[in-house]
């Protein structure tokens, strides 16, 4: 069973209580702050665009807007939205999306910034919003300004708009999916980091209540450029990818996998990360495969997400409780972070199925990604006898 939680007031202590009450529980945390230990098997953070190390490490993650949890209608309307952006027609309609309650008063500020521009405007907010009466007063003199309360069809409204002035937060990924150029204002402290990352990617332009008018004038000249960068970040399939990760499995390598492993091993990116980088011949591979497929002193698994084979990991018993592993992601289109998720699942399998006490890995000194991954998984570098090869070890009997 999976427990999925999303709460800034909870942490690893609460999660441990749930694990104590339910043996074998697996836990996914939704978190974009990285301000505490989460005690979870997986962490989903669509706002994490960079590759910097977490302050509070996690075993495995679903990072970046690829995993943004959007409703299906956004992916369904995305092709029509991108086709509309590509026409390059002059902007006409602005969507104002200040958040459900608009406690920060963004909607009135956006409407004042639009005064005299000749642009149509639609404000979409909740019926309990604190600024409803002020918005109604501002739109009253304008025939082409409207207010929509509790809209059930945000994807369609984003499709119909040429520009959005809105709050940060999760709706940012909806706008990216629709390729909707956006001026974004942080209306809560926890939105600031995500907005900074989005602006660095060229997908939005940030503003404050006081700079909306001048920002609007600048953005109207760059709509297609911003739309293009936004659309690159999110395609709306994040919920499906997240479910694939929840349903991921390690299946035993079988005799039928000989060709698959041979093809993976000979890919340039796999060879470049291997200790031996020469191309592999089928003759040598077949002999090695036949010998190791019957080895009872190893754990050899294919990692799957969404029913697709993505990578392989092999851990072998070296005696006295020490094991050594090697791995690779062979699928060229594997989702981001699949290697980390595969290894975190393998660590759990080793605990359950073997007597391993110390796990070791040999990594090429120029393989920065693997070095970083082992460090994130709690491995420590130790002495190596081979030039150009680093050795990492981790106790996993804890």
C-alpha positions as CSV (number, residue, x, y, z in Angstrom):
1,X,0.0,0.0,0.0
2,X,1.0,3.6,-0.6
3,X,0.4,6.5,1.7
4,X,0.4,9.8,-0.1
5,X,0.6,13.0,2.0
6,X,0.9,16.7,1.3
7,X,1.2,18.9,4.4
8,X,3.8,21.5,5.4
9,X,3.1,20.8,9.1
10,X,4.1,17.1,9.1
11,X,7.5,15.5,8.8
12,X,9.4,12.2,9.2
13,X,8.2,11.7,12.8
14,X,4.6,11.5,11.7
15,X,5.5,9.2,8.8
16,X,7.2,6.8,11.1
17,X,4.1,6.5,13.2
18,X,2.2,5.5,10.1
19,X,4.9,2.9,9.2
20,X,4.7,1.5,12.8
21,X,1.0,1.0,12.3
22,X,1.1,-0.6,8.9
23,X,3.9,-3.0,8.0
24,X,5.3,-2.7,4.5
25,X,3.8,0.7,3.9
26,X,5.4,2.8,1.2
27,X,5.2,6.6,1.4
28,X,5.1,9.4,-1.2
29,X,5.4,13.0,0.0
30,X,4.3,16.0,-2.1
31,X,6.7,18.8,-1.0
32,X,8.4,21.8,-2.6
33,X,10.1,23.3,0.5
34,X,12.9,20.9,1.4
35,X,12.9,22.4,4.9
36,X,12.6,19.2,7.0
37,X,13.2,15.4,6.8
38,X,10.2,13.7,5.2
39,X,10.9,10.1,6.0
40,X,9.3,9.0,2.7
41,X,10.2,6.5,0.0
42,X,9.4,9.0,-2.8
43,X,9.1,12.8,-2.9
44,X,7.2,14.6,-5.7
45,X,8.3,18.2,-6.4
46,X,7.3,19.6,-9.8
47,X,8.9,22.9,-9.0
48,X,12.4,21.4,-8.7
49,X,13.8,22.4,-12.0
50,X,17.5,22.4,-11.2
51,X,19.9,19.6,-10.1
52,X,21.2,21.0,-6.8
53,X,21.4,18.6,-3.9
54,X,18.6,18.6,-1.4
55,X,19.3,19.9,2.1
56,X,17.2,17.0,3.4
57,X,18.0,14.0,1.2
58,X,15.4,11.6,0.1
59,X,15.8,8.0,-1.2
60,X,14.1,8.7,-4.6
61,X,12.2,11.5,-6.2
62,X,9.9,12.7,-8.9
63,X,11.4,16.0,-9.7
64,X,10.4,18.7,-12.2
65,X,7.3,19.7,-14.1
66,X,7.2,16.4,-16.0
67,X,5.5,15.1,-12.9
68,X,3.1,18.0,-12.3
69,X,-0.3,16.5,-11.3
70,X,-2.6,18.0,-13.8
71,X,-6.2,17.0,-14.7
72,X,-6.5,15.2,-18.0
73,X,-8.2,18.0,-19.9
74,X,-4.9,20.0,-20.0
75,X,-3.1,17.3,-22.0
76,X,-6.2,16.8,-24.1
77,X,-6.4,20.5,-25.1
78,X,-2.7,21.1,-25.3
79,X,-2.3,20.5,-29.1
80,X,-5.0,23.0,-29.9
81,X,-3.5,25.5,-27.5
82,X,0.0,25.2,-29.0
83,X,-1.4,25.5,-32.5
84,X,-3.1,28.8,-31.4
85,X,0.1,30.2,-30.0
86,X,2.0,29.4,-33.2
87,X,-0.2,31.6,-35.3
88,X,1.4,34.8,-34.0
89,X,-1.8,36.8,-34.1
90,X,-1.9,40.0,-32.1
91,X,-2.8,39.5,-28.4
92,X,-6.4,40.2,-27.6
93,X,-7.6,38.4,-24.5
94,X,-6.0,38.3,-21.0
95,X,-6.8,35.7,-18.4
96,X,-6.4,36.9,-14.8
97,X,-6.0,34.0,-12.4
98,X,-5.2,35.3,-8.9
99,X,-5.9,32.1,-7.0
100,X,-9.1,30.9,-5.5
101,X,-9.3,33.4,-2.6
102,X,-7.2,36.3,-3.9
103,X,-6.2,37.3,-0.4
104,X,-3.4,39.3,-1.9
105,X,-5.7,41.4,-4.1
106,X,-3.9,40.5,-7.3
107,X,-7.1,40.6,-9.5
108,X,-7.8,44.3,-8.9
109,X,-4.2,45.2,-9.4
110,X,-4.1,43.3,-12.7
111,X,-7.3,45.0,-13.9
112,X,-5.9,48.5,-13.1
113,X,-2.7,47.6,-15.1
114,X,-4.9,46.7,-18.1
115,X,-6.8,50.1,-18.1
116,X,-6.4,51.8,-21.4
117,X,-4.8,48.9,-23.2
118,X,-7.8,47.9,-25.2
119,X,-7.3,44.3,-24.2
120,X,-10.2,42.0,-23.2
121,X,-10.0,40.6,-19.7
122,X,-11.5,37.6,-17.9
123,X,-11.0,37.3,-14.1
124,X,-11.4,33.7,-12.9
125,X,-11.6,33.2,-9.1
126,X,-13.6,31.5,-6.4
127,X,-17.0,32.8,-5.3
128,X,-15.7,33.2,-1.8
129,X,-12.8,35.4,-3.0
130,X,-12.0,38.4,-0.9
131,X,-11.8,40.7,-3.9
132,X,-15.0,39.8,-5.7
133,X,-16.8,43.1,-5.0
134,X,-13.8,45.2,-5.9
135,X,-13.4,43.2,-9.2
136,X,-17.1,43.6,-10.0
137,X,-16.8,47.4,-9.6
138,X,-13.7,47.6,-11.8
139,X,-15.2,45.5,-14.7
140,X,-18.6,47.2,-14.7
141,X,-17.5,50.1,-17.1
142,X,-16.0,47.6,-19.6
143,X,-18.1,45.5,-21.9
144,X,-15.3,43.2,-22.8
145,X,-14.2,42.5,-19.2
146,X,-15.8,39.6,-17.4
147,X,-15.7,37.8,-14.1
148,X,-16.1,34.0,-13.9
149,X,-16.6,32.4,-10.5
150,X,-15.8,28.7,-9.7
151,X,-14.9,27.9,-13.3
152,X,-14.9,24.1,-13.9
153,X,-13.1,24.4,-17.3
154,X,-9.8,26.2,-16.7
155,X,-8.0,24.4,-19.6
156,X,-10.5,25.8,-22.1
157,X,-10.2,29.3,-20.6
158,X,-6.4,29.1,-20.9
159,X,-6.8,27.9,-24.5
160,X,-8.9,30.9,-25.3
161,X,-6.5,33.4,-23.7
162,X,-3.4,35.1,-25.2
163,X,-1.8,36.0,-21.9
164,X,-2.3,35.3,-18.2
165,X,-1.6,37.4,-15.2
166,X,-1.7,35.1,-12.3
167,X,-0.4,33.8,-9.0
168,X,2.4,31.3,-8.7
169,X,1.9,27.7,-7.4
170,X,0.6,24.6,-9.0
171,X,-1.5,26.4,-11.7
172,X,1.9,27.5,-13.2
173,X,2.2,24.0,-14.6
174,X,-1.3,24.2,-16.1
175,X,-0.3,27.4,-18.0
176,X,3.0,25.8,-19.1
177,X,1.2,22.8,-20.5
178,X,-1.1,25.1,-22.5
179,X,1.9,27.2,-23.7
180,X,0.2,30.3,-22.2
181,X,2.6,33.2,-21.7
182,X,2.3,34.4,-18.1
183,X,3.1,37.3,-15.9
184,X,3.4,35.8,-12.4
185,X,3.2,37.4,-9.0
186,X,4.1,35.5,-5.8
187,X,1.1,35.7,-3.5
188,X,2.7,33.4,-0.9
189,X,6.2,32.8,0.4
190,X,6.4,29.2,-0.8
191,X,5.7,30.3,-4.5
192,X,8.9,32.4,-4.8
193,X,11.4,29.6,-5.5
194,X,9.2,28.1,-8.2
195,X,8.7,31.5,-9.9
196,X,12.5,32.2,-9.9
197,X,13.1,28.8,-11.5
198,X,10.4,29.3,-14.1
199,X,11.7,32.8,-15.0
200,X,15.2,31.4,-15.3
201,X,13.8,28.9,-17.9
202,X,12.2,31.8,-19.8
203,X,8.7,30.4,-19.2
204,X,7.3,33.3,-17.3
205,X,8.0,36.9,-16.4
206,X,7.7,37.8,-12.7
207,X,6.2,41.0,-11.4
208,X,4.9,42.7,-8.3
209,X,1.6,44.4,-7.8
210,X,3.3,47.7,-8.5
211,X,5.2,46.7,-11.6
212,X,2.4,45.0,-13.5
213,X,1.8,47.7,-16.1
214,X,5.4,48.1,-17.2
215,X,5.9,44.4,-17.2
216,X,2.8,44.0,-19.3
217,X,4.2,46.4,-21.9
218,X,7.4,44.4,-22.1
219,X,5.8,41.0,-22.3
220,X,3.4,41.9,-25.1
221,X,6.4,42.1,-27.4
222,X,7.6,38.6,-26.4
223,X,4.5,36.4,-26.2
224,X,5.6,33.7,-28.7
225,X,9.0,33.4,-27.2
226,X,7.6,32.9,-23.7
227,X,5.0,30.5,-24.9
228,X,7.6,28.3,-26.6
229,X,9.7,28.1,-23.5
230,X,6.7,27.4,-21.2
231,X,5.4,24.6,-23.4
232,X,8.8,22.8,-23.2
233,X,8.5,22.3,-19.5
234,X,5.2,20.4,-19.1
235,X,3.1,18.2,-21.4
236,X,0.3,17.4,-18.9
237,X,1.2,13.7,-18.5
238,X,2.6,14.1,-15.0
239,X,-0.1,12.2,-13.1
240,X,0.3,9.2,-15.4
241,X,4.1,9.2,-14.9
242,X,3.7,9.5,-11.1
243,X,1.4,6.5,-11.1
244,X,3.9,4.6,-13.2
245,X,6.5,5.3,-10.6
246,X,4.2,4.1,-7.8
247,X,3.6,0.9,-9.7
248,X,7.2,0.4,-10.6
249,X,8.7,-3.1,-10.1
250,X,11.9,-5.0,-10.2
251,X,11.4,-8.2,-12.2
252,X,14.0,-11.0,-12.3
253,X,16.2,-11.1,-15.4
254,X,15.2,-14.1,-17.6
255,X,16.9,-16.0,-20.4
256,X,14.8,-13.9,-22.8
257,X,16.6,-10.7,-21.7
258,X,20.0,-11.6,-23.2
259,X,19.4,-9.5,-26.3
260,X,18.0,-6.6,-24.4
261,X,20.9,-6.4,-22.1
262,X,23.4,-6.7,-25.0
263,X,21.7,-3.8,-26.8
264,X,21.6,-1.7,-23.7
265,X,25.3,-2.4,-22.8
266,X,26.5,-1.3,-26.3
267,X,24.8,2.1,-26.3
268,X,27.3,4.9,-26.2
269,X,26.0,6.5,-23.0
270,X,26.1,3.2,-21.2
271,X,29.6,2.4,-22.4
272,X,30.8,5.9,-21.4
273,X,29.8,5.2,-17.8
274,X,31.1,1.7,-17.7
275,X,34.5,0.7,-16.2
276,X,35.2,-1.1,-19.5
277,X,34.2,1.1,-22.3
278,X,35.1,-1.1,-25.3
279,X,32.1,-2.4,-27.4
280,X,30.8,-5.7,-26.3
281,X,30.7,-8.7,-28.7
282,X,27.7,-11.0,-28.7
283,X,30.0,-14.0,-28.2
284,X,31.4,-12.6,-25.0
285,X,28.1,-11.4,-23.8
286,X,26.4,-14.7,-24.4
287,X,29.1,-16.6,-22.4
288,X,28.9,-14.1,-19.6
289,X,25.1,-14.1,-19.5
290,X,24.8,-17.9,-19.5
291,X,27.2,-18.1,-16.6
292,X,25.5,-15.4,-14.5
293,X,21.9,-16.2,-15.1
294,X,22.2,-19.4,-13.0
295,X,24.1,-17.6,-10.2
296,X,22.2,-18.0,-6.9
297,X,24.6,-15.6,-5.1
298,X,23.3,-12.5,-6.8
299,X,20.2,-10.3,-7.2
300,X,19.7,-9.4,-10.8
301,X,16.7,-7.3,-11.8
302,X,15.1,-5.3,-14.6
303,X,13.5,-2.1,-13.5
304,X,10.1,-1.3,-15.0
305,X,7.9,1.8,-14.9
306,X,4.6,1.8,-16.7
307,X,5.2,-1.7,-17.8
308,X,8.3,-0.6,-19.7
309,X,11.8,-2.0,-19.2
310,X,14.0,1.0,-18.3
311,X,17.2,-0.3,-16.7
312,X,19.0,-3.2,-15.0
313,X,20.8,-3.6,-11.7
314,X,22.9,-6.5,-10.4
315,X,24.2,-7.0,-6.9
316,X,26.4,-10.0,-6.2
317,X,27.6,-11.6,-2.9
318,X,31.3,-11.1,-2.3
319,X,31.3,-13.1,1.0
320,X,31.3,-12.1,4.7
321,X,28.1,-10.0,4.2
322,X,29.7,-7.7,1.6
323,X,27.9,-7.2,-1.8
324,X,28.8,-5.2,-4.9
325,X,26.4,-3.7,-7.4
326,X,26.4,-2.3,-10.9
327,X,23.6,-0.8,-12.9
328,X,22.5,1.2,-15.9
329,X,19.5,2.9,-17.4
330,X,19.2,1.5,-20.9
331,X,16.0,3.1,-22.2
332,X,17.0,6.3,-24.0
333,X,13.6,7.9,-23.1
334,X,13.5,6.9,-19.5
335,X,11.8,9.4,-17.3
336,X,13.9,11.8,-15.2
337,X,15.2,10.2,-12.0
338,X,14.5,6.6,-13.0
339,X,18.0,5.5,-12.0
340,X,17.6,6.8,-8.5
341,X,14.2,5.2,-8.1
342,X,15.6,1.9,-9.4
343,X,18.4,1.9,-6.9
344,X,16.2,2.9,-3.9
345,X,13.9,0.0,-4.7
346,X,16.9,-2.3,-5.0
347,X,18.2,-1.3,-1.6
348,X,14.8,-2.3,-0.2
349,X,14.9,-5.6,-2.0
350,X,18.4,-6.3,-0.7
351,X,17.3,-5.8,2.8
352,X,14.3,-8.1,2.4
353,X,15.9,-10.9,0.3
354,X,19.6,-11.1,1.2
355,X,22.0,-11.1,4.1
356,X,23.9,-8.0,2.8
357,X,25.5,-5.9,5.5
358,X,27.9,-3.7,3.4
359,X,27.2,-2.7,-0.2
360,X,30.0,-1.5,-2.5
361,X,30.1,0.2,-5.9
362,X,32.9,1.1,-8.2
363,X,32.4,4.3,-10.2
364,X,34.5,6.0,-12.9
365,X,35.9,9.2,-11.5
366,X,34.5,11.1,-14.4
367,X,31.0,9.8,-13.9
368,X,29.6,12.8,-12.0
369,X,26.0,11.6,-12.2
370,X,26.7,8.2,-10.6
371,X,28.9,9.8,-7.9
372,X,26.1,12.2,-7.0
373,X,23.6,9.5,-7.0
374,X,25.6,7.3,-4.6
375,X,26.2,10.2,-2.3
376,X,22.5,10.9,-2.2
377,X,21.8,7.3,-1.3
378,X,24.1,7.5,1.7
379,X,27.2,5.9,0.3
380,X,30.6,7.1,1.5
381,X,33.8,7.2,-0.6
382,X,36.5,4.9,0.5
383,X,40.0,3.9,-0.7
384,X,40.5,2.6,-4.2
385,X,43.3,0.5,-5.7
386,X,42.5,1.5,-9.3
387,X,43.4,4.8,-10.9
388,X,40.4,6.6,-12.3
389,X,37.9,4.4,-10.3
390,X,36.2,5.5,-7.1
391,X,34.9,3.1,-4.5
392,X,31.7,3.8,-2.5
393,X,30.4,1.8,0.4
394,X,27.2,1.9,2.5
395,X,26.0,-0.1,5.4
396,X,22.4,-1.3,4.6
397,X,21.6,-3.5,7.5
398,X,20.2,-0.4,9.4
